Amino acid sequence: MRYQKIRDLFKKYLATNHDRINGILQRIRGGWENWLQVELAILLLSEIRDDSEAHREWPYPKGGKLADIFIQPMRGQEIWIELKTQRSQADETLPERTRLDIDKILNQGSTFTQGKIVIVFGITTVSTKRERDEIVANAQTARYRVAQWTGTKWIHVTDAVELNHLTILEWNPQ
């Protein structure tokens, strides 16, 4: 499985379930990231179609930090995924928490990502101007890519547009 395939699967899942996810954001304060980790792991395992196993909160080789999802396929590349979700409509910490996950991977050393698929996803509906400005600034400096679900398609965001729909922050080291 390739990085692009994982990204496309995840985006398709989010687009298909965007009403459900927006409902979760409006009604559940924190904790739904664990649910989404399991959903994403099940989705990936269904695509891999072998005896691979997915692990939540799997230790990185260095530093005692944990990956949200680790998949060791029977064939192919290891998959390491960090996932961050908006905790509530008033949560403005997603950009910072996403950056911390990126740093967690970078702190593994320059050779860690070789021969592996490594991705960080952040999921938000972006409800505050401060968070929107921070997300757009990071997109403009290529810290991570930003895409927004419009209801019919994903659009890439690099300008100060209204980010008032389901939005995904995405980073990979390649």
MIROVO-929146 format. One record per residue (C-alpha): residue in one letter; x, y, z. Coordinates in Angstrom, 3 decimals. Layout:
! MIROVO-929146
+------+----------+----------+----------+
: code :       xx :       yy :       zz :
+------+----------+----------+----------+
:    A :        X :        Y :        Z :
...
+------+----------+----------+----------+
//
This chain:
! MIROVO-929146
+------+----------+----------+----------+
: code :       xx :       yy :       zz :
+------+----------+----------+----------+
:    M :    0.000 :    0.000 :    0.000 :
:    R :    1.271 :    3.450 :   -0.864 :
:    Y :    1.006 :    6.775 :    0.931 :
:    Q :   -1.316 :    8.200 :   -1.753 :
:    K :   -3.683 :    5.230 :   -1.379 :
:    I :   -3.864 :    5.696 :    2.407 :
:    R :   -4.516 :    9.410 :    2.031 :
:    D :   -7.230 :    8.823 :   -0.572 :
:    L :   -8.910 :    6.127 :    1.550 :
:    F :   -8.942 :    8.369 :    4.597 :
:    K :  -10.284 :   11.346 :    2.668 :
:    K :  -13.003 :    9.167 :    1.135 :
:    Y :  -13.932 :    7.864 :    4.595 :
:    L :  -14.116 :   11.408 :    5.996 :
:    A :  -16.163 :   12.667 :    3.048 :
:    T :  -18.591 :    9.762 :    3.303 :
:    N :  -18.955 :   10.253 :    7.057 :
:    H :  -18.653 :   14.049 :    7.295 :
:    D :  -22.169 :   14.555 :    8.712 :
:    R :  -21.500 :   11.944 :   11.390 :
:    I :  -18.118 :   13.482 :   12.253 :
:    N :  -19.557 :   17.008 :   12.424 :
:    G :  -22.251 :   15.658 :   14.742 :
:    I :  -19.592 :   14.104 :   16.954 :
:    L :  -17.714 :   17.405 :   17.095 :
:    Q :  -20.855 :   19.208 :   18.196 :
:    R :  -21.893 :   16.701 :   20.864 :
:    I :  -18.818 :   14.902 :   22.212 :
:    R :  -16.100 :   16.706 :   24.138 :
:    G :  -12.870 :   14.827 :   23.556 :
:    G :  -12.140 :   11.126 :   23.302 :
:    W :  -13.467 :   10.546 :   19.792 :
:    E :   -9.927 :   10.400 :   18.419 :
:    N :   -9.657 :    6.835 :   19.787 :
:    W :  -12.786 :    5.849 :   17.881 :
:    L :  -11.385 :    7.357 :   14.659 :
:    Q :   -8.066 :    5.512 :   15.177 :
:    V :   -9.942 :    2.215 :   15.249 :
:    E :  -12.066 :    3.162 :   12.221 :
:    L :   -8.947 :    4.085 :   10.220 :
:    A :   -7.091 :    0.915 :   11.259 :
:    I :  -10.061 :   -1.262 :   10.218 :
:    L :  -10.269 :    0.591 :    6.898 :
:    L :   -6.564 :    0.054 :    6.186 :
:    L :   -6.625 :   -3.616 :    7.191 :
:    S :   -9.579 :   -4.216 :    4.882 :
:    E :   -7.513 :   -2.830 :    2.004 :
:    I :   -4.318 :   -4.722 :    2.849 :
:    R :   -6.188 :   -8.061 :    2.836 :
:    D :   -3.628 :  -10.314 :    4.479 :
:    D :   -2.877 :  -11.360 :    8.042 :
:    S :   -1.459 :   -7.958 :    8.980 :
:    E :   -2.207 :   -6.558 :   12.409 :
:    A :   -2.907 :   -3.021 :   13.492 :
:    H :   -1.781 :   -1.664 :   16.851 :
:    R :   -2.961 :    1.438 :   18.688 :
:    E :   -0.538 :    3.357 :   20.894 :
:    W :    2.501 :    1.435 :   19.593 :
:    P :    5.954 :    2.541 :   20.852 :
:    Y :    8.333 :    4.327 :   18.534 :
:    P :   11.875 :    2.927 :   18.521 :
:    K :   13.295 :    5.982 :   20.349 :
:    G :   12.084 :    8.312 :   23.048 :
:    G :    9.293 :    6.347 :   24.686 :
:    K :    6.597 :    8.066 :   22.590 :
:    L :    3.642 :    6.176 :   21.127 :
:    A :    2.236 :    6.122 :   17.596 :
:    D :   -1.533 :    6.319 :   17.291 :
:    I :   -1.618 :    3.528 :   14.687 :
:    F :    1.084 :    1.074 :   13.633 :
:    I :    0.520 :   -1.575 :   10.974 :
:    Q :    3.090 :   -4.236 :   10.232 :
:    P :    1.924 :   -5.807 :    6.971 :
:    M :    2.883 :   -9.332 :    6.010 :
:    R :    4.247 :   -7.828 :    2.791 :
:    G :    5.189 :   -4.244 :    2.104 :
:    Q :    6.077 :   -1.222 :    4.177 :
:    E :    5.384 :   -0.526 :    7.833 :
:    I :    2.666 :    2.094 :    8.286 :
:    W :    2.962 :    4.654 :   11.116 :
:    I :    0.079 :    7.102 :   11.553 :
:    E :   -0.467 :    9.959 :   13.959 :
:    L :   -4.012 :   11.248 :   14.204 :
:    K :   -5.215 :   14.392 :   15.920 :
:    T :   -8.817 :   15.505 :   16.186 :
:    Q :  -10.493 :   18.712 :   17.245 :
:    R :  -11.597 :   18.141 :   20.853 :
:    S :  -14.637 :   20.403 :   20.674 :
:    Q :  -15.974 :   23.297 :   18.620 :
:    A :  -14.094 :   25.746 :   20.878 :
:    D :  -10.783 :   23.829 :   20.726 :
:    E :   -7.985 :   25.915 :   19.201 :
:    T :   -5.125 :   23.519 :   19.987 :
:    L :   -5.274 :   21.253 :   16.918 :
:    P :   -2.550 :   23.023 :   14.876 :
:    E :   -0.129 :   22.907 :   17.826 :
:    R :   -0.943 :   19.276 :   18.695 :
:    T :   -0.481 :   18.333 :   15.024 :
:    R :    2.939 :   20.029 :   15.005 :
:    L :    3.908 :   18.123 :   18.154 :
:    D :    3.108 :   14.841 :   16.394 :
:    I :    5.241 :   15.896 :   13.429 :
:    D :    8.087 :   16.688 :   15.833 :
:    K :    7.605 :   13.301 :   17.527 :
:    I :    8.344 :   11.623 :   14.192 :
:    L :   11.217 :   13.941 :   13.280 :
:    N :   12.811 :   13.206 :   16.674 :
:    Q :   13.096 :    9.542 :   15.662 :
:    G :   16.028 :   10.532 :   13.462 :
:    S :   16.571 :   10.976 :    9.757 :
:    T :   16.605 :    7.254 :    8.954 :
:    F :   13.345 :    6.381 :   10.742 :
:    T :   11.077 :    7.169 :    7.784 :
:    Q :   13.144 :    5.292 :    5.198 :
:    G :   11.207 :    2.381 :    3.755 :
:    K :    8.107 :    3.227 :    5.809 :
:    I :    4.843 :    5.023 :    5.234 :
:    V :    4.561 :    7.780 :    7.847 :
:    I :    1.602 :   10.174 :    7.964 :
:    V :    0.177 :   12.742 :   10.359 :
:    F :   -3.493 :   13.692 :    9.999 :
:    G :   -5.349 :   16.425 :   11.880 :
:    I :   -9.136 :   16.657 :   11.622 :
:    T :  -11.070 :   19.844 :   12.406 :
:    T :  -14.104 :   21.914 :   11.482 :
:    V :  -12.120 :   25.093 :   12.274 :
:    S :  -14.464 :   27.280 :   14.209 :
:    T :  -12.216 :   30.164 :   15.318 :
:    K :  -10.346 :   32.845 :   13.387 :
:    R :   -7.142 :   32.248 :   15.367 :
:    E :   -7.080 :   28.553 :   14.495 :
:    R :   -7.954 :   29.238 :   10.849 :
:    D :   -5.119 :   31.790 :   10.574 :
:    E :   -2.648 :   29.366 :   12.137 :
:    I :   -3.677 :   26.520 :    9.832 :
:    V :   -3.428 :   28.708 :    6.730 :
:    A :   -0.020 :   30.079 :    7.809 :
:    N :    1.296 :   26.533 :    8.213 :
:    A :   -0.107 :   25.568 :    4.806 :
:    Q :    1.562 :   28.587 :    3.185 :
:    T :    4.951 :   27.659 :    4.650 :
:    A :    4.471 :   24.023 :    3.560 :
:    R :    4.580 :   22.760 :    7.161 :
:    Y :    1.621 :   20.583 :    6.212 :
:    R :   -1.008 :   20.394 :    3.482 :
:    V :   -4.594 :   21.418 :    4.127 :
:    A :   -7.696 :   20.214 :    2.314 :
:    Q :  -11.330 :   21.048 :    3.014 :
:    W :  -14.466 :   19.042 :    2.211 :
:    T :  -16.945 :   21.314 :    0.409 :
:    G :  -19.812 :   18.841 :    0.497 :
:    T :  -19.058 :   17.560 :   -2.996 :
:    K :  -15.254 :   17.489 :   -3.287 :
:    W :  -11.956 :   18.112 :   -1.463 :
:    I :  -10.232 :   21.416 :   -2.224 :
:    H :   -6.654 :   22.279 :   -1.283 :
:    V :   -6.341 :   25.317 :    0.938 :
:    T :   -3.414 :   27.735 :    0.804 :
:    D :   -5.206 :   31.059 :    1.202 :
:    A :   -7.207 :   32.705 :    3.960 :
:    V :  -10.523 :   31.222 :    2.876 :
:    E :  -13.316 :   30.457 :    5.294 :
:    L :  -12.474 :   27.083 :    6.796 :
:    N :  -15.893 :   26.260 :    8.171 :
:    H :  -16.267 :   22.714 :    6.908 :
:    L :  -14.538 :   19.442 :    7.669 :
:    T :  -10.832 :   20.129 :    7.161 :
:    I :   -7.858 :   17.778 :    7.109 :
:    L :   -4.269 :   18.756 :    7.923 :
:    E :   -1.824 :   16.314 :    6.384 :
:    W :    1.922 :   15.820 :    6.666 :
:    N :    4.325 :   13.156 :    5.509 :
:    P :    8.124 :   13.302 :    5.402 :
:    Q :    8.522 :   12.346 :    1.732 :
+------+----------+----------+----------+
//
